[in-house]
């Protein structure tokens, strides 16, 4: 396997960032609060530029938009928000709230393409949810962590992280970027975000084993249990494969970059511990979806298309 293949492999880059962060750490506290903001803003601009706005009019597709909003905001937020009520430490509590408030990952669109889901639905839902996140993220934070975080600071950060990248993504969309280059670029950005957030919490990882397991357990509920449960219910209800793929991604795959950048920019590093701990589970969940849940063989069996069985 070449170096290019490794840099193109999301799971490898995430795991490498985790390992290096736990071995080396990231002691530069001042930079730890600034790097995620800059890196994520650039990554979001480039990532969103790959999403075409063609045929994404929400008024023409109300059911698709409503589905994305319900799954991507209400359903996806329930578990971390509910878990925050059982956490006494205000910083850890705020970290869980930021996980709940963050929209689903922008990579829902390329992952939907890879897993043969409805890409238009994924793209439409991404644009609508991200635009509305400028409003609903500060609202969620105000309701559930308003005593710890200044909501106006949250609003300013969301504008920088979401609204401005959406606007800047339109001229960047005219730039020709190959799929492989795009994948490597995004993976490198994710590597930096994970390395900084986990590295800044290295001591907590080593000393707070019980809390680490608790936050990882919450992440298991939010990814594996929710994702597999939704996939089972939708399949049983006759929802086609193309619809189930983006639905499961929207409900279970959070934008950790937004949560990390908001938390580390507005609060002391320990607040990012719940997010950093959940990244371990997030890596496993992406691998599970790619290698076991939404494979060509499962799709072939479901659609009776034998040509896919050997893919």
N, C-alpha and C positions, 0 to 999 in steps of 0.2 A: 504494500500500500504506500503510495507516494505522500509527500508532505501536503500537497494540494488536497488529496483525498481526506487526510486527517483534519485539515483546517476547514473542510467543507462538511465535516461530520459534527452536527450540533451536540450530540450526546458526548462525544469524545472531548470537545472543547469545554463543555460544562463540567465534566468530571475532572479534567485537567485543572481548571480554575479552582475547583473545590479543594483538590489535593494540595496544590501549591499554596493556596490561601491558608490552609490549616498547618502546613509545614513552615511557611515563611512568615505569614501574617502581613498586615499593612499598618505600620505604626504612625503614619502621617495623618493625624486627626483632622487638621485643617483642610488638607487635600481631599480627605475622605468625604467631606460634605460638599465639595465642589465638582469633583470628577464625575460622579453619577449624573448630575444635572446636565453637564456639557455633552457627555457621551450619549446619553439617552436622547437628548434633543436632536443631535445629528443622526443617530440611528433611526429615530422615528421619522425624520424628514425623508431619509433615503428609502426606508421601508414602505412608507405610505405612498411614495412616488411610483411604486410598482403597481398600485391599485388604480385601475381605470375607473373613471366616474361614469362611463357609458352604461346606460340602462340601470342606473342605480337610484332613479327617482323614487323616493319613499312613498309618495302619493299614489304611484302606480302599483306598488307592491306592499300594501298595508299589512298583510298577514306575515310576510317575511320580516318586515321591520318590527312588528309587535313580538314576533317569536324571538328575534335577536335581543330585544330589550328585556323581555322576561327572563330568558335563559342567561344572558350576559350580565345582567345587573341584579335582578331579584334572586334568582336561583343560585347564581354563582357567589353571591355575597352572604347568604344565610349562615353558612357554617362558620366562617371566621368571625363574623359579627356576633353570632350567638356564643362562640367560644370566648370572646373578649369579656363577657359578663362574669366569667369564672376566674379571671386573672386580676389579681390585686395590684400588681405593679403598674403604675400609669404609663410607663414607657413601653412595656411589653404589650399592654392593652392597646395602646395607640398603634403599635406595629401590626397587630391583628386587624385593627380597623382599617389601616391603609391597604392591607391585603384584600379585605372585603370591598373597599371602595374602588380599587384599581379595575380598569376594564379588562376584558380578555385580551390575550396577546395578539399583536398585529400579524404574527405569523400564522394565525388561523387561516388566512387566505392561501398562502403557499402550501400549508399542510393539507388543506382541503383539496387542492389541486393534486398533490402527491397521492392522497388517499382516495381519489376519485369521488370527492364530494361536490356539492353544488357551489361552485366558486363564486357565481354571481350573488347568491344569497349570503355567502361569507363576506364578500366585499361590501355589499350593501349594508349589512349589519355592522361591519367594522366602522365604516364612515359615520353612520348615524349614532352608534354608541359612543364613539370617540368625540364627536361634536357635543353630544349631550353630557359627556363626562365633565366638561368645563363647569357645568352647573351641579350635577349630582355628586361628584367627588367632594366638593366643599360642604355640601348639605349633609352627606353621610358622616363626614369627619366632625362637623359641628354637633350633630345629634349624639354621636357615640364617643367622641374624644375631644369635645370642645373645651373641656377644662384643661387639657394638656397642650393643645395646638391652637395657634391663632388662625382662624378660618380665612382671614384675608390674605395671610401669607400662603395658605394652601391654594387659594384662588389664583394668586400671582404665579405660583409654581406650575399649576395645571395649564395656565395660558402658555407659559414658556415650553412646557413639555408636550402639550397636545395641540392647542389651537394654532400656534405659530408654525409648528412642523406641518400641519395639514395645509396651511396656506403656502408655505415654501415648497411643499412637495409637488405642486402643480408645475412650476418651471423646471424643477429637477426631473420631472417625468419625461421631459423631452430629451434628456441625456440617455444615450444608449449604454446600458449596463448589462453584461451577460449574467445569466442565472448563477453560474459558478462564482463569479466575482461578487455578486450580491450576497450569496450564501456565506462566503468567507468573511466579507465585511461585517455582516450581522453577527456571525459567530465570534469574531474578534471583539466586537462591542459587548456582547453578552459575557465574554470571558472577563473583560475589564470590570463590568458591573458586579459579577460574582466574586472576583478576586478581591475587590475593594470592600464589598459589604461583608463577606465572610472573614476576610483577613482582619478587618477592623474589630471583629468579634471573636478573634481566635481564643482569647483567654476565657471568654464565656463558654465557648464550645467545650473547652477542656475542663472547666470547673462546674458547669451547670448541667450535669448529665440528665438529671430528672426532667428539668425544663426542656432540654433538647428533645427528649423522647416525647414529651407532651406536645410540643409544637410540631414534631414530625407526625405524631398521631393525628393531630388536627388536619395536617396536610394530606394524610392518607384518606381521611373522610372527604376532604374537599376535592380530591383528584380521583383516586381509584373507586371509592365507594359511590360517590356522586356520578362519576363518568360511566362506570360499568352499570350502575342502576338505571341511569337514563337510557343507555343503549339498549338494555334488556327490555325496558318498558316500551320504548319506541318501536323496537323490532316486533314485540308481541302485539303492539297496536297497529301494525301494518305500515309503519312509516318507512319509506324506501331508503336504501343505502345512501343515496346522494344527499338526502336530507339529514340523516342521522349523523353523518360525519361532521358537518359544521355545527350541528346542535350540541354534540358531545364536546367538541373543542371549545365552543363559546361558554359552556357551563362549567368546564373543569380546568381550563388552561389559562391562568391569570397572567397579566402583564407584570411580571416581577420587577422589570426595570422601572416602571412608573412607581410602584410601591417603594422600591429601594431609594430612588432619587428623591421622592417626597420625604420619606422618613429620615434619611441621612442629611438632607438639606435643612430640615426644620427641627430635628430633635437630636439629642446625643446618640452616638453610635449604638449603645445597647438596644435602642428602640428597633433597630433593624434585625435583631437576633431572631424573632419569630419568622421573618422573611427569609433570612439566610438559612435557617434550619429547614424550611419548607422546600428550598431549592433542591435538596438531596432527593426528596420524594418526587419533585417535578421532573427531574431527569429520568427517574425510573418510569414515570407515567408516560412521558413522550416515547420512550423505548417500547413500552407495553403497547401503546396505540399503533406504533409503526410496525412492530414485529409480530404482534399477536392479534390485536383487536380489529384493525382495519387493513388486513392483508388481501392481496389479490386472490389467494386461495379461498378465503372466507367469502369474498365477493363472488367468486366463480361458483361456489357451492350454493350461494343464495340465489344467484341469477341464472343458474344452470348453463353458464358460459364456460365450456370446457377449455377454450383457448386461453383462459386466464389461469388455469390451474398450475401451469408450469412456470408462471412468471415469478 
